[in-house]
């Protein structure tokens, strides 16, 4: 609940919440929420576990995508700095 509160606080205050933090957070927590609702008996669907696993796999894929994006930007910025040093 604490992290949900922090997430909502950043949305309300319009603090820079980059998508590479918020999208995987929401994917992972929605899968967790589905599993918890299934355990509590509030949802009777048998395919909740498969959906939860799918959300976890998508979460990992999104993390890998955003990490590669951050790495590419870092390499590009470093190349630009080295090029500017040459001048």
mmCIF file as gemmi writes it, N, C-alpha and C atoms, coordinates in Angstrom:
data_model
loop_
_atom_site.group_PDB
_atom_site.id
_atom_site.type_symbol
_atom_site.label_atom_id
_atom_site.label_alt_id
_atom_site.label_comp_id
_atom_site.label_asym_id
_atom_site.label_entity_id
_atom_site.label_seq_id
_atom_site.pdbx_PDB_ins_code
_atom_site.Cartn_x
_atom_site.Cartn_y
_atom_site.Cartn_z
_atom_site.occupancy
_atom_site.B_iso_or_equiv
_atom_site.pdbx_formal_charge
_atom_site.auth_seq_id
_atom_site.auth_asym_id
_atom_site.pdbx_PDB_model_num
ATOM 1 N N . UNK Axp A 1 ? 0.823 -1.193 0 1 0 ? 1 A 1
ATOM 2 C CA . UNK Axp A 1 ? 0 0 0 1 0 ? 1 A 1
ATOM 3 C C . UNK Axp A 1 ? 0.872 1.263 0 1 0 ? 1 A 1
ATOM 4 N N . UNK Axp A 2 ? 2.036 1.16 0.64 1 0 ? 2 A 1
ATOM 5 C CA . UNK Axp A 2 ? 2.934 2.31 0.695 1 0 ? 2 A 1
ATOM 6 C C . UNK Axp A 2 ? 3.354 2.734 -0.712 1 0 ? 2 A 1
ATOM 7 N N . UNK Axp A 3 ? 3.734 1.765 -1.546 1 0 ? 3 A 1
ATOM 8 C CA . UNK Axp A 3 ? 4.202 2.098 -2.886 1 0 ? 3 A 1
ATOM 9 C C . UNK Axp A 3 ? 3.076 2.622 -3.765 1 0 ? 3 A 1
ATOM 10 N N . UNK Axp A 4 ? 1.857 2.115 -3.557 1 0 ? 4 A 1
ATOM 11 C CA . UNK Axp A 4 ? 0.72 2.685 -4.266 1 0 ? 4 A 1
ATOM 12 C C . UNK Axp A 4 ? 0.534 4.143 -3.868 1 0 ? 4 A 1
ATOM 13 N N . UNK Axp A 5 ? 0.678 4.432 -2.579 1 0 ? 5 A 1
ATOM 14 C CA . UNK Axp A 5 ? 0.555 5.804 -2.103 1 0 ? 5 A 1
ATOM 15 C C . UNK Axp A 5 ? 1.609 6.718 -2.707 1 0 ? 5 A 1
ATOM 16 N N . UNK Axp A 6 ? 2.843 6.241 -2.755 1 0 ? 6 A 1
ATOM 17 C CA . UNK Axp A 6 ? 3.928 7.035 -3.353 1 0 ? 6 A 1
ATOM 18 C C . UNK Axp A 6 ? 3.676 7.252 -4.833 1 0 ? 6 A 1
ATOM 19 N N . UNK Axp A 7 ? 3.209 6.216 -5.51 1 0 ? 7 A 1
ATOM 20 C CA . UNK Axp A 7 ? 2.929 6.326 -6.941 1 0 ? 7 A 1
ATOM 21 C C . UNK Axp A 7 ? 1.826 7.352 -7.19 1 0 ? 7 A 1
ATOM 22 N N . UNK Axp A 8 ? 0.754 7.289 -6.438 1 0 ? 8 A 1
ATOM 23 C CA . UNK Axp A 8 ? -0.347 8.251 -6.598 1 0 ? 8 A 1
ATOM 24 C C . UNK Axp A 8 ? 0.117 9.656 -6.239 1 0 ? 8 A 1
ATOM 25 N N . UNK Axp A 9 ? 0.964 9.777 -5.205 1 0 ? 9 A 1
ATOM 26 C CA . UNK Axp A 9 ? 1.505 11.08 -4.82 1 0 ? 9 A 1
ATOM 27 C C . UNK Axp A 9 ? 2.304 11.699 -5.959 1 0 ? 9 A 1
ATOM 28 N N . UNK Axp A 10 ? 3.133 10.895 -6.638 1 0 ? 10 A 1
ATOM 29 C CA . UNK Axp A 10 ? 3.918 11.433 -7.75 1 0 ? 10 A 1
ATOM 30 C C . UNK Axp A 10 ? 3.031 11.84 -8.921 1 0 ? 10 A 1
ATOM 31 N N . UNK Axp A 11 ? 1.923 11.12 -9.109 1 0 ? 11 A 1
ATOM 32 C CA . UNK Axp A 11 ? 1.003 11.512 -10.18 1 0 ? 11 A 1
ATOM 33 C C . UNK Axp A 11 ? 0.293 12.816 -9.851 1 0 ? 11 A 1
ATOM 34 N N . UNK Axp A 12 ? -0.142 12.962 -8.606 1 0 ? 12 A 1
ATOM 35 C CA . UNK Axp A 12 ? -0.873 14.163 -8.202 1 0 ? 12 A 1
ATOM 36 C C . UNK Axp A 12 ? 0.04 15.382 -8.216 1 0 ? 12 A 1
ATOM 37 N N . UNK Axp A 13 ? 1.249 15.244 -7.685 1 0 ? 13 A 1
ATOM 38 C CA . UNK Axp A 13 ? 2.195 16.366 -7.626 1 0 ? 13 A 1
ATOM 39 C C . UNK Axp A 13 ? 2.93 16.601 -8.938 1 0 ? 13 A 1
ATOM 40 N N . UNK Axp A 14 ? 2.687 15.731 -9.919 1 0 ? 14 A 1
ATOM 41 C CA . UNK Axp A 14 ? 3.316 15.822 -11.241 1 0 ? 14 A 1
ATOM 42 C C . UNK Axp A 14 ? 4.836 15.811 -11.149 1 0 ? 14 A 1
ATOM 43 N N . UNK Axp A 15 ? 5.328 14.963 -10.267 1 0 ? 15 A 1
ATOM 44 C CA . UNK Axp A 15 ? 6.762 14.74 -10.149 1 0 ? 15 A 1
ATOM 45 C C . UNK Axp A 15 ? 7.162 13.842 -11.315 1 0 ? 15 A 1
ATOM 46 N N . UNK Axp A 16 ? 8.364 14.04 -11.835 1 0 ? 16 A 1
ATOM 47 C CA . UNK Axp A 16 ? 8.818 13.236 -12.973 1 0 ? 16 A 1
ATOM 48 C C . UNK Axp A 16 ? 8.773 11.761 -12.617 1 0 ? 16 A 1
ATOM 49 N N . UNK Axp A 17 ? 7.769 11.076 -13.093 1 0 ? 17 A 1
ATOM 50 C CA . UNK Axp A 17 ? 7.739 9.62 -12.965 1 0 ? 17 A 1
ATOM 51 C C . UNK Axp A 17 ? 7.871 9.069 -14.387 1 0 ? 17 A 1
ATOM 52 N N . UNK Axp A 18 ? 9.048 8.599 -14.658 1 0 ? 18 A 1
ATOM 53 C CA . UNK Axp A 18 ? 9.345 8.112 -15.983 1 0 ? 18 A 1
ATOM 54 C C . UNK Axp A 18 ? 8.593 6.81 -16.237 1 0 ? 18 A 1
ATOM 55 N N . UNK Axp A 19 ? 8.221 6.552 -17.484 1 0 ? 19 A 1
ATOM 56 C CA . UNK Axp A 19 ? 7.455 5.335 -17.767 1 0 ? 19 A 1
ATOM 57 C C . UNK Axp A 19 ? 8.226 4.062 -17.442 1 0 ? 19 A 1
ATOM 58 N N . UNK Axp A 20 ? 9.574 4.134 -17.443 1 0 ? 20 A 1
ATOM 59 C CA . UNK Axp A 20 ? 10.31 2.911 -17.141 1 0 ? 20 A 1
ATOM 60 C C . UNK Axp A 20 ? 10.248 2.563 -15.663 1 0 ? 20 A 1
ATOM 61 N N . UNK Axp A 21 ? 9.676 3.425 -14.85 1 0 ? 21 A 1
ATOM 62 C CA . UNK Axp A 21 ? 9.402 3.075 -13.458 1 0 ? 21 A 1
ATOM 63 C C . UNK Axp A 21 ? 7.938 2.691 -13.267 1 0 ? 21 A 1
ATOM 64 N N . UNK Axp A 22 ? 7.048 3.449 -13.87 1 0 ? 22 A 1
ATOM 65 C CA . UNK Axp A 22 ? 5.632 3.276 -13.556 1 0 ? 22 A 1
ATOM 66 C C . UNK Axp A 22 ? 4.977 2.112 -14.295 1 0 ? 22 A 1
ATOM 67 N N . UNK Axp A 23 ? 5.307 1.88 -15.54 1 0 ? 23 A 1
ATOM 68 C CA . UNK Axp A 23 ? 4.64 0.822 -16.3 1 0 ? 23 A 1
ATOM 69 C C . UNK Axp A 23 ? 4.959 -0.567 -15.725 1 0 ? 23 A 1
ATOM 70 N N . UNK Axp A 24 ? 6.234 -0.917 -15.499 1 0 ? 24 A 1
ATOM 71 C CA . UNK Axp A 24 ? 6.486 -2.23 -14.893 1 0 ? 24 A 1
ATOM 72 C C . UNK Axp A 24 ? 5.918 -2.347 -13.481 1 0 ? 24 A 1
ATOM 73 N N . UNK Axp A 25 ? 5.917 -1.247 -12.735 1 0 ? 25 A 1
ATOM 74 C CA . UNK Axp A 25 ? 5.337 -1.243 -11.387 1 0 ? 25 A 1
ATOM 75 C C . UNK Axp A 25 ? 3.864 -1.613 -11.448 1 0 ? 25 A 1
ATOM 76 N N . UNK Axp A 26 ? 3.15 -1.003 -12.362 1 0 ? 26 A 1
ATOM 77 C CA . UNK Axp A 26 ? 1.722 -1.29 -12.48 1 0 ? 26 A 1
ATOM 78 C C . UNK Axp A 26 ? 1.465 -2.711 -12.991 1 0 ? 26 A 1
ATOM 79 N N . UNK Axp A 27 ? 2.285 -3.18 -13.917 1 0 ? 27 A 1
ATOM 80 C CA . UNK Axp A 27 ? 2.122 -4.546 -14.417 1 0 ? 27 A 1
ATOM 81 C C . UNK Axp A 27 ? 2.351 -5.573 -13.313 1 0 ? 27 A 1
ATOM 82 N N . UNK Axp A 28 ? 3.424 -5.413 -12.582 1 0 ? 28 A 1
ATOM 83 C CA . UNK Axp A 28 ? 3.739 -6.364 -11.519 1 0 ? 28 A 1
ATOM 84 C C . UNK Axp A 28 ? 2.714 -6.345 -10.403 1 0 ? 28 A 1
ATOM 85 N N . UNK Axp A 29 ? 2.277 -5.158 -10.027 1 0 ? 29 A 1
ATOM 86 C CA . UNK Axp A 29 ? 1.312 -5.064 -8.936 1 0 ? 29 A 1
ATOM 87 C C . UNK Axp A 29 ? -0.084 -5.506 -9.35 1 0 ? 29 A 1
ATOM 88 N N . UNK Axp A 30 ? -0.425 -5.348 -10.618 1 0 ? 30 A 1
ATOM 89 C CA . UNK Axp A 30 ? -1.736 -5.833 -11.043 1 0 ? 30 A 1
ATOM 90 C C . UNK Axp A 30 ? -1.768 -7.358 -11.039 1 0 ? 30 A 1
ATOM 91 N N . UNK Axp A 31 ? -0.668 -8.005 -11.414 1 0 ? 31 A 1
ATOM 92 C CA . UNK Axp A 31 ? -0.597 -9.461 -11.324 1 0 ? 31 A 1
ATOM 93 C C . UNK Axp A 31 ? -0.673 -9.936 -9.883 1 0 ? 31 A 1
ATOM 94 N N . UNK Axp A 32 ? 0.009 -9.23 -9.006 1 0 ? 32 A 1
ATOM 95 C CA . UNK Axp A 32 ? -0.03 -9.553 -7.582 1 0 ? 32 A 1
ATOM 96 C C . UNK Axp A 32 ? -1.433 -9.355 -7.018 1 0 ? 32 A 1
ATOM 97 N N . UNK Axp A 33 ? -2.09 -8.301 -7.418 1 0 ? 33 A 1
ATOM 98 C CA . UNK Axp A 33 ? -3.45 -8.029 -6.954 1 0 ? 33 A 1
ATOM 99 C C . UNK Axp A 33 ? -4.406 -9.136 -7.413 1 0 ? 33 A 1
ATOM 100 N N . UNK Axp A 34 ? -4.27 -9.576 -8.651 1 0 ? 34 A 1
ATOM 101 C CA . UNK Axp A 34 ? -5.118 -10.659 -9.15 1 0 ? 34 A 1
ATOM 102 C C . UNK Axp A 34 ? -4.924 -11.942 -8.349 1 0 ? 34 A 1
ATOM 103 N N . UNK Axp A 35 ? -3.666 -12.26 -8.044 1 0 ? 35 A 1
ATOM 104 C CA . UNK Axp A 35 ? -3.406 -13.462 -7.248 1 0 ? 35 A 1
ATOM 105 C C . UNK Axp A 35 ? -3.993 -13.337 -5.846 1 0 ? 35 A 1
ATOM 106 N N . UNK Axp A 36 ? -3.857 -12.169 -5.244 1 0 ? 36 A 1
ATOM 107 C CA . UNK Axp A 36 ? -4.409 -11.966 -3.903 1 0 ? 36 A 1
ATOM 108 C C . UNK Axp A 36 ? -5.929 -12.066 -3.903 1 0 ? 36 A 1
ATOM 109 N N . UNK Axp A 37 ? -6.565 -11.51 -4.914 1 0 ? 37 A 1
ATOM 110 C CA . UNK Axp A 37 ? -8.018 -11.607 -5.007 1 0 ? 37 A 1
ATOM 111 C C . UNK Axp A 37 ? -8.461 -13.05 -5.209 1 0 ? 37 A 1
ATOM 112 N N . UNK Axp A 38 ? -7.662 -13.831 -5.933 1 0 ? 38 A 1
ATOM 113 C CA . UNK Axp A 38 ? -7.981 -15.252 -6.142 1 0 ? 38 A 1
ATOM 114 C C . UNK Axp A 38 ? -7.847 -16.018 -4.835 1 0 ? 38 A 1
ATOM 115 N N . UNK Axp A 39 ? -6.793 -15.741 -4.071 1 0 ? 39 A 1
ATOM 116 C CA . UNK Axp A 39 ? -6.589 -16.422 -2.796 1 0 ? 39 A 1
ATOM 117 C C . UNK Axp A 39 ? -7.701 -16.077 -1.81 1 0 ? 39 A 1
ATOM 118 N N . UNK Axp A 40 ? -8.139 -14.822 -1.813 1 0 ? 40 A 1
ATOM 119 C CA . UNK Axp A 40 ? -9.216 -14.407 -0.909 1 0 ? 40 A 1
ATOM 120 C C . UNK Axp A 40 ? -10.576 -14.941 -1.331 1 0 ? 40 A 1
ATOM 121 N N . UNK Axp A 41 ? -10.665 -15.468 -2.531 1 0 ? 41 A 1
ATOM 122 C CA . UNK Axp A 41 ? -11.92 -16.03 -3.005 1 0 ? 41 A 1
ATOM 123 C C . UNK Axp A 41 ? -12.839 -15.018 -3.648 1 0 ? 41 A 1
ATOM 124 N N . UNK Axp A 42 ? -12.345 -13.824 -3.921 1 0 ? 42 A 1
ATOM 125 C CA . UNK Axp A 42 ? -13.162 -12.786 -4.54 1 0 ? 42 A 1
ATOM 126 C C . UNK Axp A 42 ? -13.281 -12.972 -6.048 1 0 ? 42 A 1
ATOM 127 N N . UNK Axp A 43 ? -12.319 -13.673 -6.638 1 0 ? 43 A 1
ATOM 128 C CA . UNK Axp A 43 ? -12.35 -13.992 -8.064 1 0 ? 43 A 1
ATOM 129 C C . UNK Axp A 43 ? -12.297 -15.504 -8.184 1 0 ? 43 A 1
ATOM 130 N N . UNK Axp A 44 ? -13.183 -16.065 -8.96 1 0 ? 44 A 1
ATOM 131 C CA . UNK Axp A 44 ? -13.275 -17.529 -9.077 1 0 ? 44 A 1
ATOM 132 C C . UNK Axp A 44 ? -12.69 -18.071 -10.377 1 0 ? 44 A 1
ATOM 133 N N . UNK Axp A 45 ? -12.043 -17.244 -11.169 1 0 ? 45 A 1
ATOM 134 C CA . UNK Axp A 45 ? -11.489 -17.692 -12.456 1 0 ? 45 A 1
ATOM 135 C C . UNK Axp A 45 ? -10.262 -18.581 -12.236 1 0 ? 45 A 1
ATOM 136 N N . UNK Axp A 46 ? -10.188 -19.668 -13.002 1 0 ? 46 A 1
ATOM 137 C CA . UNK Axp A 46 ? -9.037 -20.569 -12.89 1 0 ? 46 A 1
ATOM 138 C C . UNK Axp A 46 ? -7.828 -20.067 -13.672 1 0 ? 46 A 1
ATOM 139 N N . UNK Axp A 47 ? -8.047 -19.163 -14.612 1 0 ? 47 A 1
ATOM 140 C CA . UNK Axp A 47 ? -6.942 -18.695 -15.456 1 0 ? 47 A 1
ATOM 141 C C . UNK Axp A 47 ? -6.213 -17.491 -14.862 1 0 ? 47 A 1
ATOM 142 N N . UNK Axp A 48 ? -6.481 -17.159 -13.612 1 0 ? 48 A 1
ATOM 143 C CA . UNK Axp A 48 ? -5.821 -16.01 -12.978 1 0 ? 48 A 1
ATOM 144 C C . UNK Axp A 48 ? -4.318 -16.247 -12.859 1 0 ? 48 A 1
ATOM 145 N N . UNK Axp A 49 ? -3.922 -17.475 -12.561 1 0 ? 49 A 1
ATOM 146 C CA . UNK Axp A 49 ? -2.492 -17.758 -12.4 1 0 ? 49 A 1
ATOM 147 C C . UNK Axp A 49 ? -1.766 -17.559 -13.722 1 0 ? 49 A 1
ATOM 148 N N . UNK Axp A 50 ? -2.349 -18.034 -14.818 1 0 ? 50 A 1
ATOM 149 C CA . UNK Axp A 50 ? -1.721 -17.849 -16.126 1 0 ? 50 A 1
ATOM 150 C C . UNK Axp A 50 ? -1.646 -16.368 -16.489 1 0 ? 50 A 1
ATOM 151 N N . UNK Axp A 51 ? -2.694 -15.63 -16.167 1 0 ? 51 A 1
ATOM 152 C CA . UNK Axp A 51 ? -2.69 -14.194 -16.44 1 0 ? 51 A 1
ATOM 153 C C . UNK Axp A 51 ? -1.633 -13.489 -15.607 1 0 ? 51 A 1
ATOM 154 N N . UNK Axp A 52 ? -1.477 -13.914 -14.367 1 0 ? 52 A 1
ATOM 155 C CA . UNK Axp A 52 ? -0.471 -13.322 -13.49 1 0 ? 52 A 1
ATOM 156 C C . UNK Axp A 52 ? 0.94 -13.595 -14.006 1 0 ? 52 A 1
ATOM 157 N N . UNK Axp A 53 ? 1.168 -14.811 -14.459 1 0 ? 53 A 1
ATOM 158 C CA . UNK Axp A 53 ? 2.478 -15.163 -15.015 1 0 ? 53 A 1
ATOM 159 C C . UNK Axp A 53 ? 2.735 -14.359 -16.285 1 0 ? 53 A 1
ATOM 160 N N . UNK Axp A 54 ? 1.723 -14.211 -17.116 1 0 ? 54 A 1
ATOM 161 C CA . UNK Axp A 54 ? 1.864 -13.412 -18.335 1 0 ? 54 A 1
ATOM 162 C C . UNK Axp A 54 ? 2.217 -11.966 -18.005 1 0 ? 54 A 1
ATOM 163 N N . UNK Axp A 55 ? 1.556 -11.401 -17.002 1 0 ? 55 A 1
ATOM 164 C CA . UNK Axp A 55 ? 1.878 -10.029 -16.594 1 0 ? 55 A 1
ATOM 165 C C . UNK Axp A 55 ? 3.309 -9.922 -16.07 1 0 ? 55 A 1
ATOM 166 N N . UNK Axp A 56 ? 3.772 -10.939 -15.358 1 0 ? 56 A 1
ATOM 167 C CA . UNK Axp A 56 ? 5.15 -10.93 -14.862 1 0 ? 56 A 1
ATOM 168 C C . UNK Axp A 56 ? 6.148 -10.983 -16.01 1 0 ? 56 A 1
ATOM 169 N N . UNK Axp A 57 ? 5.866 -11.791 -17.024 1 0 ? 57 A 1
ATOM 170 C CA . UNK Axp A 57 ? 6.755 -11.892 -18.187 1 0 ? 57 A 1
ATOM 171 C C . UNK Axp A 57 ? 6.772 -10.565 -18.952 1 0 ? 57 A 1
ATOM 172 N N . UNK Axp A 58 ? 5.609 -9.958 -19.111 1 0 ? 58 A 1
ATOM 173 C CA . UNK Axp A 58 ? 5.542 -8.658 -19.788 1 0 ? 58 A 1
ATOM 174 C C . UNK Axp A 58 ? 6.291 -7.609 -18.98 1 0 ? 58 A 1
ATOM 175 N N . UNK Axp A 59 ? 6.169 -7.672 -17.653 1 0 ? 59 A 1
ATOM 176 C CA . UNK Axp A 59 ? 6.891 -6.731 -16.791 1 0 ? 59 A 1
ATOM 177 C C . UNK Axp A 59 ? 8.395 -6.841 -17.002 1 0 ? 59 A 1
ATOM 178 N N . UNK Axp A 60 ? 8.903 -8.066 -17.047 1 0 ? 60 A 1
ATOM 179 C CA . UNK Axp A 60 ? 10.334 -8.272 -17.261 1 0 ? 60 A 1
ATOM 180 C C . UNK Axp A 60 ? 10.746 -7.772 -18.641 1 0 ? 60 A 1
ATOM 181 N N . UNK Axp A 61 ? 9.932 -8.027 -19.651 1 0 ? 61 A 1
ATOM 182 C CA . UNK Axp A 61 ? 10.24 -7.565 -21.007 1 0 ? 61 A 1
ATOM 183 C C . UNK Axp A 61 ? 10.28 -6.036 -21.063 1 0 ? 61 A 1
ATOM 184 N N . UNK Axp A 62 ? 9.356 -5.383 -20.376 1 0 ? 62 A 1
ATOM 185 C CA . UNK Axp A 62 ? 9.34 -3.916 -20.367 1 0 ? 62 A 1
ATOM 186 C C . UNK Axp A 62 ? 10.574 -3.382 -19.644 1 0 ? 62 A 1
ATOM 187 N N . UNK Axp A 63 ? 10.955 -4.018 -18.524 1 0 ? 63 A 1
ATOM 188 C CA . UNK Axp A 63 ? 12.184 -3.609 -17.829 1 0 ? 63 A 1
ATOM 189 C C . UNK Axp A 63 ? 13.398 -3.73 -18.742 1 0 ? 63 A 1
ATOM 190 N N . UNK Axp A 64 ? 13.502 -4.838 -19.446 1 0 ? 64 A 1
ATOM 191 C CA . UNK Axp A 64 ? 14.65 -5.04 -20.349 1 0 ? 64 A 1
ATOM 192 C C . UNK Axp A 64 ? 14.648 -3.994 -21.454 1 0 ? 64 A 1
ATOM 193 N N . UNK Axp A 65 ? 13.47 -3.703 -22.001 1 0 ? 65 A 1
ATOM 194 C CA . UNK Axp A 65 ? 13.38 -2.686 -23.052 1 0 ? 65 A 1
ATOM 195 C C . UNK Axp A 65 ? 13.84 -1.322 -22.531 1 0 ? 65 A 1
ATOM 196 N N . UNK Axp A 66 ? 13.331 -0.922 -21.367 1 0 ? 66 A 1
ATOM 197 C CA . UNK Axp A 66 ? 13.697 0.386 -20.836 1 0 ? 66 A 1
ATOM 198 C C . UNK Axp A 66 ? 15.156 0.446 -20.4 1 0 ? 66 A 1
ATOM 199 N N . UNK Axp A 67 ? 15.681 -0.645 -19.874 1 0 ? 67 A 1
ATOM 200 C CA . UNK Axp A 67 ? 17.101 -0.649 -19.525 1 0 ? 67 A 1
ATOM 201 C C . UNK Axp A 67 ? 17.97 -0.525 -20.762 1 0 ? 67 A 1
ATOM 202 N N . UNK Axp A 68 ? 17.592 -1.186 -21.849 1 0 ? 68 A 1
ATOM 203 C CA . UNK Axp A 68 ? 18.358 -1.044 -23.083 1 0 ? 68 A 1
ATOM 204 C C . UNK Axp A 68 ? 18.255 0.381 -23.628 1 0 ? 68 A 1
ATOM 205 N N . UNK Axp A 69 ? 17.087 0.988 -23.477 1 0 ? 69 A 1
ATOM 206 C CA . UNK Axp A 69 ? 16.906 2.378 -23.904 1 0 ? 69 A 1
ATOM 207 C C . UNK Axp A 69 ? 17.812 3.308 -23.095 1 0 ? 69 A 1
ATOM 208 N N . UNK Axp A 70 ? 17.851 3.121 -21.791 1 0 ? 70 A 1
ATOM 209 C CA . UNK Axp A 70 ? 18.711 3.937 -20.925 1 0 ? 70 A 1
ATOM 210 C C . UNK Axp A 70 ? 20.171 3.73 -21.299 1 0 ? 70 A 1
ATOM 211 N N . UNK Axp A 71 ? 20.559 2.482 -21.56 1 0 ? 71 A 1
ATOM 212 C CA . UNK Axp A 71 ? 21.941 2.19 -21.935 1 0 ? 71 A 1
ATOM 213 C C . UNK Axp A 71 ? 22.308 2.86 -23.252 1 0 ? 71 A 1
ATOM 214 N N . UNK Axp A 72 ? 21.405 2.777 -24.243 1 0 ? 72 A 1
ATOM 215 C CA . UNK Axp A 72 ? 21.676 3.415 -25.542 1 0 ? 72 A 1
ATOM 216 C C . UNK Axp A 72 ? 21.83 4.922 -25.393 1 0 ? 72 A 1
ATOM 217 N N . UNK Axp A 73 ? 20.968 5.544 -24.597 1 0 ? 73 A 1
ATOM 218 C CA . UNK Axp A 73 ? 21.062 6.991 -24.375 1 0 ? 73 A 1
ATOM 219 C C . UNK Axp A 73 ? 22.376 7.346 -23.685 1 0 ? 73 A 1
ATOM 220 N N . UNK Axp A 74 ? 22.799 6.528 -22.743 1 0 ? 74 A 1
ATOM 221 C CA . UNK Axp A 74 ? 24.05 6.769 -22.037 1 0 ? 74 A 1
ATOM 222 C C . UNK Axp A 74 ? 25.243 6.678 -22.984 1 0 ? 74 A 1
ATOM 223 N N . UNK Axp A 75 ? 25.241 5.678 -23.83 1 0 ? 75 A 1
ATOM 224 C CA . UNK Axp A 75 ? 26.338 5.509 -24.793 1 0 ? 75 A 1
ATOM 225 C C . UNK Axp A 75 ? 26.346 6.669 -25.778 1 0 ? 75 A 1
ATOM 226 N N . UNK Axp A 76 ? 25.17 7.092 -26.221 1 0 ? 76 A 1
ATOM 227 C CA . UNK Axp A 76 ? 25.096 8.216 -27.162 1 0 ? 76 A 1
ATOM 228 C C . UNK Axp A 76 ? 25.595 9.505 -26.514 1 0 ? 76 A 1
ATOM 229 N N . UNK Axp A 77 ? 25.208 9.751 -25.266 1 0 ? 77 A 1
ATOM 230 C CA . UNK Axp A 77 ? 25.679 10.954 -24.565 1 0 ? 77 A 1
ATOM 231 C C . UNK Axp A 77 ? 27.18 10.916 -24.35 1 0 ? 77 A 1
ATOM 232 N N . UNK Axp A 78 ? 27.702 9.745 -24.036 1 0 ? 78 A 1
ATOM 233 C CA . UNK Axp A 78 ? 29.14 9.616 -23.839 1 0 ? 78 A 1
ATOM 234 C C . UNK Axp A 78 ? 29.89 9.859 -25.153 1 0 ? 78 A 1
ATOM 235 N N . UNK Axp A 79 ? 29.356 9.363 -26.247 1 0 ? 79 A 1
ATOM 236 C CA . UNK Axp A 79 ? 29.996 9.596 -27.56 1 0 ? 79 A 1
ATOM 237 C C . UNK Axp A 79 ? 29.966 11.074 -27.91 1 0 ? 79 A 1
ATOM 238 N N . UNK Axp A 80 ? 28.868 11.751 -27.616 1 0 ? 80 A 1
ATOM 239 C CA . UNK Axp A 80 ? 28.793 13.188 -27.883 1 0 ? 80 A 1
ATOM 240 C C . UNK Axp A 80 ? 29.789 13.958 -27.041 1 0 ? 80 A 1
ATOM 241 N N . UNK Axp A 81 ? 29.972 13.57 -25.793 1 0 ? 81 A 1
ATOM 242 C CA . UNK Axp A 81 ? 30.948 14.244 -24.929 1 0 ? 81 A 1
ATOM 243 C C . UNK Axp A 81 ? 32.362 14.035 -25.449 1 0 ? 81 A 1
ATOM 244 N N . UNK Axp A 82 ? 32.666 12.821 -25.895 1 0 ? 82 A 1
ATOM 245 C CA . UNK Axp A 82 ? 33.998 12.562 -26.443 1 0 ? 82 A 1
ATOM 246 C C . UNK Axp A 82 ? 34.219 13.346 -27.739 1 0 ? 82 A 1
ATOM 247 N N . UNK Axp A 83 ? 33.18 13.479 -28.541 1 0 ? 83 A 1
ATOM 248 C CA . UNK Axp A 83 ? 33.296 14.245 -29.773 1 0 ? 83 A 1
ATOM 249 C C . UNK Axp A 83 ? 33.517 15.729 -29.472 1 0 ? 83 A 1
ATOM 250 N N . UNK Axp A 84 ? 32.839 16.237 -28.459 1 0 ? 84 A 1
ATOM 251 C CA . UNK Axp A 84 ? 33.004 17.648 -28.087 1 0 ? 84 A 1
ATOM 252 C C . UNK Axp A 84 ? 34.388 17.9 -27.494 1 0 ? 84 A 1
ATOM 253 N N . UNK Axp A 85 ? 34.966 16.91 -26.828 1 0 ? 85 A 1
ATOM 254 C CA . UNK Axp A 85 ? 36.333 17.064 -26.293 1 0 ? 85 A 1
ATOM 255 C C . UNK Axp A 85 ? 37.337 17.199 -27.427 1 0 ? 85 A 1
ATOM 256 N N . UNK Axp A 86 ? 37.062 16.557 -28.552 1 0 ? 86 A 1
ATOM 257 C CA . UNK Axp A 86 ? 37.975 16.626 -29.697 1 0 ? 86 A 1
ATOM 258 C C . UNK Axp A 86 ? 38.047 18.017 -30.299 1 0 ? 86 A 1
ATOM 259 N N . UNK Axp A 87 ? 36.966 18.768 -30.175 1 0 ? 87 A 1
ATOM 260 C CA . UNK Axp A 87 ? 36.964 20.112 -30.737 1 0 ? 87 A 1
ATOM 261 C C . UNK Axp A 87 ? 37.619 21.039 -29.776 1 0 ? 87 A 1
